[in-house]
C-alpha cells in the first residue's frame, strides 16, 4: 500500500472524506471468466468442457473505509451445476486493508481457479458471489453463468447400463458404426453405469462382471469383477465410465457373438444385466 506523503491538513481532510464516503452502492464488478491464467474474458457463449480449469476473477466497488482508512470486506463464492448442486466447496475469505489518501481508486481483486468435474453434464452453470462490507454495513450479490458441454448420459432412478459401444482400438474416439471384427482382432468396448446409490461423502460402490457368449449361447469367456469403482468425492459422480477388451483367436469361428455385462451396486443392493452383439467375419 502506498505510504502517506506530507501535505496540508486541508488537503488531507478532503482526501480522507473521499475514502470514507462510498459514492456508489456496494457491488461486484468486472466478473471475468477466462480459459487461461491471466487471460482475457471469454464470451458468455464460450463452451467449457469437463475436467477443464477455469480462471475467474472479480472486483468489489462501492465499499466504505473507516475514519482511519480501514477496509473490511468479506466474500463467499459458490459454483453450481444446472441442477443447483455445488461442484466445489464454498470459498470464503476476508479482505482487510488500510488505505492511504492516494489509494482512493483502489479496488480489491479476487482470483479463483474453478475445476469443472471430469464427468460434468451439459448446461448452464453459475458462479454465485456475495460480498459483505463490515464498515459500510452493506451487502451485494451477483451470479455469473457459464456454459459446459459435457457428454450426455441419460439419468436413471435405478441401476442401468447405457451406451455400450465397440471400438477398433483402445484410444479410438469414434465408435464403430458396425461392430464387426476379423478373426484375431482385439475387441474393445465401453459403456456407462448410472442409477446407483450414494453413501456418505458421495461414496459409491459399483462393479461389473463380463462374459462372452458364442452364437450357440455357450459361455466362451467370463470375468467376474472385471472392474470396480469404490470412491467418494465432493461432487457426486454422475456415472461410471467402464471399458473392457477381448482378444479373439485367429481360428475364431465367424458369427454373431454376445457380450453380457452385469453391473452391481453395493450400496443400493441393485443388479442390472445388459447384452450387446458383435460379429466376427
LINWODA-V824157 format. One record per residue. RES is the residue in one small letter. SS is DSSP state (H for helix, E for strand, - for the rest). NEAR is the number of other C-alpha atoms within 12 Angstrom. Layout:
BEGIN
res->RES ss->SS near->NEAR
res->RES ss->SS near->NEAR
END
This chain:
BEGIN
res->x ss->- near->16
res->x ss->- near->13
res->x ss->- near->11
res->x ss->- near->16
res->x ss->- near->13
res->x ss->- near->12
res->x ss->- near->13
res->x ss->- near->10
res->x ss->H near->12
res->x ss->H near->11
res->x ss->H near->15
res->x ss->H near->20
res->x ss->H near->18
res->x ss->H near->17
res->x ss->H near->26
res->x ss->H near->28
res->x ss->H near->22
res->x ss->H near->27
res->x ss->H near->34
res->x ss->H near->29
res->x ss->- near->23
res->x ss->- near->26
res->x ss->- near->18
res->x ss->- near->19
res->x ss->- near->22
res->x ss->- near->29
res->x ss->E near->31
res->x ss->E near->35
res->x ss->E near->27
res->x ss->E near->21
res->x ss->E near->32
res->x ss->E near->32
res->x ss->E near->34
res->x ss->E near->28
res->x ss->- near->26
res->x ss->- near->20
res->x ss->- near->18
res->x ss->- near->17
res->x ss->- near->14
res->x ss->- near->17
res->x ss->- near->22
res->x ss->- near->22
res->x ss->- near->17
res->x ss->- near->19
res->x ss->- near->16
res->x ss->- near->19
res->x ss->E near->24
res->x ss->E near->34
res->x ss->- near->27
res->x ss->- near->27
res->x ss->- near->19
res->x ss->- near->22
res->x ss->E near->21
res->x ss->E near->34
res->x ss->E near->28
res->x ss->E near->36
res->x ss->E near->31
res->x ss->E near->33
res->x ss->E near->29
res->x ss->E near->38
res->x ss->E near->33
res->x ss->- near->34
res->x ss->- near->43
res->x ss->- near->40
res->x ss->- near->36
res->x ss->- near->27
res->x ss->- near->21
res->x ss->- near->21
res->x ss->- near->31
res->x ss->E near->27
res->x ss->E near->36
res->x ss->E near->28
res->x ss->E near->39
res->x ss->E near->30
res->x ss->E near->34
res->x ss->E near->28
res->x ss->E near->35
res->x ss->E near->30
res->x ss->E near->36
res->x ss->E near->33
res->x ss->- near->32
res->x ss->- near->22
res->x ss->- near->15
res->x ss->- near->17
res->x ss->- near->23
res->x ss->E near->27
res->x ss->- near->34
res->x ss->- near->24
res->x ss->- near->17
res->x ss->- near->21
res->x ss->E near->24
res->x ss->E near->20
res->x ss->E near->19
res->x ss->E near->21
res->x ss->E near->25
res->x ss->E near->23
res->x ss->E near->24
res->x ss->E near->28
res->x ss->- near->30
res->x ss->- near->30
res->x ss->H near->31
res->x ss->H near->23
res->x ss->H near->25
res->x ss->- near->30
res->x ss->- near->18
res->x ss->- near->24
res->x ss->- near->27
res->x ss->- near->32
res->x ss->E near->21
res->x ss->E near->29
res->x ss->E near->25
res->x ss->E near->31
res->x ss->E near->25
res->x ss->E near->35
res->x ss->E near->26
res->x ss->- near->34
res->x ss->- near->34
res->x ss->- near->26
res->x ss->- near->28
res->x ss->- near->35
res->x ss->- near->33
res->x ss->- near->26
res->x ss->E near->25
res->x ss->E near->27
res->x ss->E near->35
res->x ss->E near->30
res->x ss->E near->39
res->x ss->E near->30
res->x ss->E near->35
res->x ss->E near->32
res->x ss->E near->38
res->x ss->E near->32
res->x ss->E near->32
res->x ss->- near->23
res->x ss->- near->28
res->x ss->- near->29
res->x ss->- near->21
res->x ss->E near->24
res->x ss->E near->26
res->x ss->E near->29
res->x ss->E near->27
res->x ss->E near->26
res->x ss->E near->25
res->x ss->E near->28
res->x ss->E near->29
res->x ss->E near->36
res->x ss->E near->29
res->x ss->E near->33
res->x ss->- near->26
res->x ss->- near->26
res->x ss->- near->22
res->x ss->- near->20
res->x ss->- near->24
res->x ss->- near->21
res->x ss->- near->21
res->x ss->- near->17
res->x ss->- near->15
res->x ss->- near->21
res->x ss->- near->34
res->x ss->E near->33
res->x ss->E near->38
res->x ss->E near->29
res->x ss->E near->25
res->x ss->E near->31
res->x ss->E near->34
res->x ss->E near->34
res->x ss->E near->29
res->x ss->- near->27
res->x ss->- near->23
res->x ss->- near->19
res->x ss->- near->14
res->x ss->- near->15
res->x ss->- near->14
res->x ss->- near->17
res->x ss->- near->22
res->x ss->- near->21
res->x ss->- near->12
res->x ss->- near->17
res->x ss->- near->29
res->x ss->E near->25
res->x ss->E near->32
res->x ss->- near->22
res->x ss->- near->20
res->x ss->- near->17
res->x ss->- near->23
res->x ss->E near->25
res->x ss->E near->35
res->x ss->E near->31
res->x ss->E near->37
res->x ss->E near->34
res->x ss->E near->34
res->x ss->E near->36
res->x ss->E near->44
res->x ss->E near->38
res->x ss->- near->33
res->x ss->- near->37
res->x ss->- near->31
res->x ss->- near->30
res->x ss->- near->21
res->x ss->H near->15
res->x ss->H near->15
res->x ss->H near->19
res->x ss->- near->24
res->x ss->E near->33
res->x ss->E near->33
res->x ss->E near->41
res->x ss->E near->37
res->x ss->E near->38
res->x ss->E near->29
res->x ss->E near->35
res->x ss->E near->31
res->x ss->E near->34
res->x ss->E near->24
res->x ss->- near->24
res->x ss->- near->20
res->x ss->- near->13
res->x ss->- near->17
res->x ss->- near->15
res->x ss->E near->17
res->x ss->E near->21
res->x ss->E near->23
res->x ss->E near->22
res->x ss->E near->21
res->x ss->E near->18
res->x ss->E near->18
res->x ss->E near->24
res->x ss->E near->26
res->x ss->E near->25
res->x ss->E near->26
res->x ss->E near->23
res->x ss->E near->21
res->x ss->- near->19
res->x ss->- near->22
res->x ss->- near->21
res->x ss->- near->30
res->x ss->- near->30
res->x ss->- near->34
res->x ss->- near->37
res->x ss->- near->35
res->x ss->E near->37
res->x ss->E near->30
res->x ss->E near->30
res->x ss->E near->29
res->x ss->E near->33
res->x ss->E near->28
res->x ss->E near->32
res->x ss->E near->22
res->x ss->- near->25
res->x ss->- near->16
res->x ss->- near->15
res->x ss->- near->13
res->x ss->- near->22
res->x ss->- near->20
res->x ss->- near->20
res->x ss->E near->21
res->x ss->E near->22
res->x ss->E near->32
res->x ss->E near->32
res->x ss->E near->39
res->x ss->E near->34
res->x ss->E near->39
res->x ss->E near->35
res->x ss->E near->41
res->x ss->E near->37
res->x ss->E near->33
res->x ss->- near->23
res->x ss->- near->23
res->x ss->- near->22
res->x ss->- near->19
res->x ss->E near->25
res->x ss->E near->27
res->x ss->E near->27
res->x ss->E near->24
res->x ss->E near->27
res->x ss->E near->26
res->x ss->E near->28
res->x ss->E near->28
res->x ss->E near->35
res->x ss->E near->28
res->x ss->E near->28
res->x ss->- near->20
END
